[in-house]
Amino acid sequence: MIIGVDCDGVLVDIGSYQLKYSEPYFKKKYNKDIVNPDKFDIEQIYDCTHKEREIFWQKYIWGYCLTEPAFKNASEVLLKLHEEENKIVIITGRAHTTEQGITGKLFRKMLTYWLKKNKIYYDEIYYCSEKESSVDKYDICQKLKTDVMIDDSPENLEAIKDISKVFCFTAAWNKNFECENMVRVNNWDEIYSAIHSL
């Protein structure tokens, strides 16, 4: 099978990371508390401005991109799936990775470094724009004829469900989401079992 794998929220726990660092940061800097704990983006979580979100990430993006560990058993499961002759394709809307110039090059390099450091096996990697992620992911999944796409974003899952089986990796922002052709998974062991039951 051809298995598409998202990065943020599927390979690495962006939700826990950003709450861990943003809660004390927004309290101290802006006296803001969490408004919407079940949202994905900092702007919605704190009802803050885009600029405030960007200033937060300018400080904390490096630790996230370089040192935050992969989800438990992600490496082992992907290696097993590869050994069973499945093709693993990372399809990610990671911030800045589609940009030209030094910023784009740096963020692509950081991601490939992180994948290697965490022993994440993959055959190919595709970068999608952060803003048009669902459109880009649909196009890539259609072109590659993916059998499965593993993602945490309701928008992406909804976009892809008609052309590929979608696995919804549970997170606060998708806990009530349902769509056709979807399997809900809570961890990488469940992903392995779900792939084998297809």
C-alpha positions in Angstrom: 0.0 0.0 0.0 0.9 3.6 -0.4 0.6 5.3 3.1 0.5 9.0 3.4 1.7 10.4 6.8 1.2 13.9 8.2 3.9 15.3 10.5 2.5 17.8 13.0 -0.1 16.1 15.2 0.7 12.6 13.8 4.4 12.1 14.1 5.0 14.7 16.8 2.6 16.0 19.5 2.3 19.7 18.6 -0.8 20.1 20.8 1.0 19.2 24.0 4.1 21.2 23.1 2.4 24.4 22.3 0.2 24.3 25.4 3.1 23.5 27.6 5.0 26.6 26.5 2.2 29.0 25.5 0.2 28.9 28.7 2.9 30.5 31.0 4.1 32.7 28.0 0.7 34.2 27.3 -0.1 34.7 31.0 3.1 36.5 31.7 3.4 38.5 28.5 -0.2 39.4 27.8 -2.1 38.3 30.9 -4.1 36.0 28.6 -5.6 32.7 29.6 -6.7 29.8 27.4 -10.0 30.6 25.8 -10.5 27.6 23.5 -8.5 24.6 24.7 -9.8 22.4 21.9 -8.5 24.5 19.0 -5.4 23.8 17.0 -4.0 27.2 16.4 -2.5 29.6 19.0 -4.6 32.5 17.7 -7.8 30.6 18.4 -6.6 29.0 21.7 -5.9 32.4 23.2 -8.0 34.7 21.0 -4.9 36.6 20.3 -3.6 38.5 17.2 -1.7 36.9 14.4 1.3 39.0 15.4 1.2 37.7 19.0 1.0 34.2 17.6 4.0 34.8 15.4 6.1 36.3 18.2 5.4 33.2 20.3 6.5 30.8 17.6 9.6 32.9 16.8 10.7 32.0 20.3 9.5 28.4 20.6 9.6 27.0 17.0 13.3 25.9 17.3 12.8 23.6 20.3 9.7 22.1 18.6 11.4 21.5 15.3 14.7 20.1 16.6 14.1 18.5 20.0 10.5 17.5 20.6 10.4 13.7 20.5 8.3 11.6 18.1 5.1 9.9 19.3 5.7 6.6 20.9 6.3 3.7 18.5 6.0 5.9 15.4 9.5 4.9 14.3 9.0 1.2 15.0 5.6 1.0 13.2 6.8 2.8 10.1 9.8 0.6 9.9 7.6 -2.5 10.2 5.3 -1.2 7.5 8.2 -0.5 5.2 9.6 -4.0 5.8 6.1 -5.4 4.8 6.6 -3.6 1.5 4.4 -0.6 2.0 5.5 2.8 0.6 5.7 5.5 3.3 5.2 9.1 2.0 5.3 12.0 4.4 2.9 14.7 3.2 3.2 17.8 5.5 2.0 21.4 5.7 4.8 22.2 8.2 5.3 26.0 8.4 7.7 27.7 6.1 8.7 24.5 4.2 7.2 25.6 0.9 9.0 29.0 1.0 11.8 29.9 -1.3 15.1 31.1 -0.1 17.0 30.6 3.1 13.9 30.2 5.4 12.3 27.5 3.3 15.6 25.7 3.0 16.2 25.9 6.8 12.8 24.6 7.7 13.1 21.7 5.2 16.5 20.8 6.6 15.3 21.0 10.2 12.5 18.6 9.4 14.7 16.0 7.6 17.2 16.3 10.4 14.4 15.6 13.0 13.1 12.6 11.0 16.6 11.1 10.9 17.2 11.8 14.5 13.9 10.1 15.5 14.6 7.2 13.1 11.4 7.9 11.1 11.5 5.8 7.9 10.0 7.3 4.8 10.4 6.8 1.0 9.4 10.3 -0.1 8.4 13.6 1.4 6.1 16.2 0.0 5.7 19.8 1.4 2.3 21.5 1.3 1.5 25.2 1.9 0.4 25.9 5.4 -2.7 27.9 4.3 -3.7 25.6 1.4 -2.8 22.3 3.1 -6.1 20.5 2.3 -5.9 21.4 -1.4 -2.3 20.5 -1.7 -2.7 17.2 0.2 -5.7 16.2 -1.9 -3.7 16.8 -5.1 -0.7 14.8 -3.8 -2.8 11.9 -2.5 -4.6 11.8 -5.9 -1.4 11.9 -7.9 0.2 9.2 -5.7 -3.0 7.2 -5.4 -2.5 6.8 -1.7 -4.4 3.9 -0.1 -4.3 5.5 3.4 -3.7 9.1 4.6 -3.0 9.6 8.3 -3.8 13.1 9.5 -5.2 15.1 12.4 -6.8 18.0 10.6 -10.6 17.7 10.0 -10.2 19.9 6.9 -7.5 17.6 5.4 -9.4 14.4 6.2 -12.6 15.8 4.8 -10.8 16.8 1.6 -9.1 13.4 1.1 -11.8 11.0 2.2 -13.3 10.5 -1.3 -10.0 9.4 -2.9 -8.2 7.6 0.0 -9.0 5.8 3.3 -8.4 8.4 6.0 -7.1 7.7 9.5 -7.9 10.4 12.0 -5.2 10.7 14.6 -7.1 11.8 17.7 -6.4 15.3 19.1 -8.4 17.9 21.0 -9.3 19.7 17.8 -10.8 16.6 16.0 -12.4 14.6 18.9 -15.9 15.2 17.6 -15.1 14.9 13.9 -16.5 12.1 11.8 -16.6 11.6 8.1 -17.1 8.7 5.6 -14.2 6.4 4.8 -12.5 7.3 8.2 -10.9 5.2 10.9 -10.1 6.9 14.2 -6.7 6.0 15.7 -5.3 7.1 19.1 -1.7 5.9 18.8 0.8 4.2 16.4 0.0 0.7 17.6 -3.6 1.3 16.6 -2.4 2.6 13.2 -0.5 -0.6 12.6 -3.5 -2.8 13.5 -5.9 -0.6 11.4 -3.7 -0.9 8.4 -3.6 -4.7 8.7 -7.3 -4.9 9.1 -7.9 -3.1 5.7 
